[in-house]
Amino acid sequence: MQFWTSLSSSMQYVLEGFGEIFAPDHDDYPAVGVQPFEDEPYLGSNWTE
């Protein structure tokens, strides 16, 4: 009996984790839109060969 109870609680723990990972996002971020870029772009190159 204790084996089945332990197995059941372990499976519930794992399945709740999967449910949390693959559930839709429930973040409540405000919809502020894209922030404009108001500076000079960097035209230099950091590429070295």
N, C-alpha and C positions, 0 to 999 in steps of 0.2 A: 504494500500500500504506500509506503513512504517513497519507494522508487518511482511510482507513477506520479505522485504529487511533485516530487523533485523534477522529474522529466517534464511535466506539464508547466511548471513555473519557469523552467529553463527555456522551453520553447516559446512561452509567452514573452520572455525577456528578449529573445532574439528577434521574434516577429515584430515586437514594438519598435526595435531598432531599425529593421527594414522599413517599417511603415513610416518612421520619422525621416529616413533618408530619401525615400522615393515619393513622399507626399508632396503635393503642390506647396510652393512657398507661402508662408503666412507672415511675411514681413510687412509692416505697415509704414513704409517709407513715404514721405510726402512727395507729391508729383511736382517737382520744381522745374523740370525741363533741363535743357542743355545750357550750360554757362558759357557766355561768349569769351573768346580769347582776345585780350586787349593789349598785346605786347608785340614786339618785333620778333619774328621767327629767327631761330638760330640757323645761320647759313654756313657755318664752318663745318668742316668734316673731321670726324674722329676715326675715319677708316684708314687703316695702315695695312700695307701689303708686304 
